[in-house]
C-alpha cells in the first residue's frame, strides 16, 4: 500500500512516486554531468600541451591504485544514459499517443542507450 | 452585439509542428529556449553511438587512431556536424542550468525575469558556439 502524505495544507499525494523519482534523477544526473564537464574542461585548459598523451591521460589517470579517470567517465556516462532515457521517454509520452507505437519506441530507446553504454565501456576499459 | 454573441470567435490553440518550424506562431523566449532544449536533447541522444562514441574511441585508443580521428575532423562536413552538436550541447547545458536555478529558487521566475534569463540562455549558447566554431574552423 502506498504511503500517503500531505504536501502543504491541502494536496494529498498518493501513488508510488515514479514521477518524483524521475524528476529528481533528471536533476541529479544533470548536476553530475555538469560537474564532469567542468572537470574535463579545466583538465583540458590546464594541460600545457593538448596532444594524444595528455588527452588520453584525462580518461586514464590513476590515484594510487584507483583508475579514477575511467571511473569518473563511466559514472558520467551512466548519468548521460539515465538522463537521456527520462528525456526521450518524455518526448514519446508527449507526442506519441498510440500505446503500441510508444512501447516500440521506448524499447528501441532502451536498446539504443544500453548499446551506447556497452560500446562506451568497451572503448574506455580496454585502454 | 447579438452578432458577436451568436458567432463564436475562431480559436487556434493547437500548435502543429509545421507552425513551429516556419515560426508563424509567436513563441515567447522561454518557449523557444524550451523547445530548443528538447530538440538539442534529442539530437545529442541520436548522436551518441553514431558520432560521439566513434570519435571518442578513435581519439583515445592509440596515437595512430588519434591521427585518423584528426583526419576525419579536418573534413568540412564533419566540422559542420560537430558544430551543430557543439551548439546542441551548449544550449542543452545552459538551458539545463537555468532550469536548475529556477527549481532551486535561485533564479526569479516572474514573467519578465523568466523571459530575460531564457534570452540569455539562447544568446550565451550561440556566442559560445561561435567561439568554439572559430576554434574548430581554425581561426587560431
Interface residues (C-beta under 8 A of the other chain):
Chain A: X27 X30 X31 X34 X37 X52 X55 X56 X59 X80 X84 X87 X88 X91 X109 X112 X113 X115 X116 X119 X120 X123 X124 X126 X127
Chain B: X38 X41 X42 X44 X45 X48 X49 X53 X56 X57 X59 X60 X61 X63 X66 X93 X96 X97 X99 X100 X103
